Amino acid sequence: MDKTLAAKGRAVIERIGGLFIDYQPVASLLHGDLWSGNAAQSGNGEAVIFDPACYYGDRETDIAMAELFGGFPTSFHAAYRTAWPLDSGYETRKPLYNLYHILNHFNLFGSAYLGQAQRMIERLLAELKR
């Protein structure tokens, strides 16, 4: 583990409450691994999702991951936001929700994810200083 990354990660943990002062998410049942590789369309056109890692948490977590790895069409995101608009501050919280996945990929697949993890942590620290 990169020691600088770990130290800055601890700094995010110490300040994380600042992201939730004006935002209290309602627990939602999440897919837990929502990326385009876990979505398909049946023969009759119905949407299908598979390979869930379900848990209860902030619904923004699934949306953040769907945006992180891409692959979902713009119409998916537009329809979601029409049905249930995202709360203000989502763009600020999104790096927090995606940081887990990038750190997991860093752990599993190596240093190709280090720079992205560093940028996400720096962005979070900048927001938490405000």
VMD Tcl script that draws the C-alpha trace (Angstrom):
set ca {
  {0.00 0.00 0.00}
  {1.21 3.45 -0.84}
  {1.89 5.15 2.55}
  {0.90 8.60 1.34}
  {-2.36 7.24 -0.02}
  {-3.07 5.50 3.29}
  {-2.36 8.66 5.31}
  {-4.62 10.76 3.11}
  {-7.26 8.04 3.29}
  {-7.17 8.29 7.08}
  {-7.63 12.06 6.74}
  {-10.77 11.45 4.65}
  {-12.09 9.05 7.30}
  {-11.54 11.66 10.03}
  {-13.53 14.28 8.09}
  {-16.10 12.11 6.34}
  {-18.98 13.35 8.46}
  {-18.75 16.67 6.64}
  {-20.32 15.04 3.58}
  {-23.45 14.16 5.56}
  {-24.23 17.31 7.52}
  {-27.08 18.34 5.22}
  {-27.72 14.94 3.70}
  {-29.31 12.00 5.47}
  {-29.77 9.14 3.01}
  {-32.64 6.71 3.39}
  {-31.48 3.11 3.27}
  {-32.31 1.45 -0.05}
  {-31.79 -2.11 -1.22}
  {-28.76 -1.88 -3.51}
  {-27.53 -4.14 -6.27}
  {-24.03 -3.65 -4.91}
  {-22.13 -4.30 -8.14}
  {-24.04 -2.25 -10.68}
  {-21.96 -1.94 -13.80}
  {-22.95 -2.66 -17.39}
  {-21.43 -6.14 -17.28}
  {-24.14 -7.08 -14.78}
  {-27.04 -5.82 -16.88}
  {-28.67 -7.18 -20.00}
  {-31.91 -7.36 -21.92}
  {-34.06 -10.46 -22.19}
  {-35.30 -11.77 -25.52}
  {-38.57 -9.89 -25.08}
  {-36.83 -6.60 -24.21}
  {-37.11 -6.63 -20.42}
  {-34.22 -5.24 -18.42}
  {-32.31 -7.87 -16.45}
  {-29.66 -7.41 -13.78}
  {-27.60 -10.22 -12.33}
  {-24.65 -11.05 -10.07}
  {-25.89 -8.88 -7.21}
  {-23.97 -8.20 -4.03}
  {-27.04 -6.83 -2.24}
  {-27.01 -4.73 0.89}
  {-28.84 -1.70 2.27}
  {-27.20 1.67 1.80}
  {-27.42 5.01 0.05}
  {-28.98 4.64 -3.40}
  {-26.35 7.02 -4.73}
  {-23.81 4.22 -4.30}
  {-25.26 2.14 -7.13}
  {-25.65 5.17 -9.40}
  {-22.07 6.26 -8.68}
  {-20.74 2.83 -9.64}
  {-22.87 2.75 -12.79}
  {-21.22 6.04 -13.77}
  {-17.72 4.95 -12.71}
  {-17.34 2.05 -15.11}
  {-19.71 3.39 -17.75}
  {-21.57 1.29 -20.25}
  {-25.07 2.39 -19.33}
  {-26.73 4.61 -21.94}
  {-27.57 8.23 -21.21}
  {-31.25 7.22 -21.32}
  {-30.70 4.97 -18.26}
  {-29.35 7.85 -16.18}
  {-32.00 10.28 -17.49}
  {-34.83 7.86 -16.68}
  {-33.45 7.26 -13.19}
  {-33.16 10.97 -12.47}
  {-36.69 11.55 -13.79}
  {-38.12 8.81 -11.57}
  {-36.08 9.72 -8.48}
  {-33.89 12.82 -8.79}
  {-30.55 12.70 -7.02}
  {-30.13 14.95 -4.01}
  {-27.96 18.04 -4.09}
  {-24.36 17.29 -3.26}
  {-24.32 13.98 -5.15}
  {-21.37 15.03 -7.30}
  {-19.44 15.80 -4.09}
  {-20.28 12.42 -2.49}
  {-19.75 10.37 -5.66}
  {-15.95 10.04 -5.27}
  {-16.45 8.64 -1.77}
  {-18.80 5.95 -3.04}
  {-16.50 5.08 -5.93}
  {-13.29 5.14 -3.91}
  {-14.01 1.69 -2.48}
  {-14.22 0.18 -5.96}
  {-11.04 1.89 -7.15}
  {-9.13 0.83 -4.03}
  {-10.44 -2.71 -4.49}
  {-9.21 -2.68 -8.10}
  {-5.89 -1.25 -6.93}
  {-5.62 -4.15 -4.47}
  {-6.63 -6.79 -7.01}
  {-5.09 -5.51 -10.24}
  {-2.22 -3.27 -9.22}
  {-0.84 0.20 -9.62}
  {-2.84 1.15 -12.71}
  {-5.54 2.33 -10.28}
  {-3.22 4.24 -7.92}
  {-3.44 7.58 -9.72}
  {-7.23 7.44 -9.87}
  {-7.40 6.62 -6.16}
  {-5.07 9.52 -5.37}
  {-7.18 11.95 -7.41}
  {-10.38 10.81 -5.73}
  {-8.88 11.21 -2.26}
  {-7.51 14.65 -3.12}
  {-10.92 15.72 -4.42}
  {-12.60 14.50 -1.23}
  {-10.06 16.26 0.97}
  {-10.55 19.50 -0.96}
  {-14.31 19.28 -0.50}
  {-14.00 18.44 3.19}
  {-11.85 21.52 3.85}
  {-14.68 23.82 2.74}
}
mol new
graphics top color blue
foreach p $ca { graphics top sphere $p radius 0.5 }
foreach p [lrange $ca 0 end-1] q [lrange $ca 1 end] { graphics top cylinder $p $q radius 0.2 }
display resetview
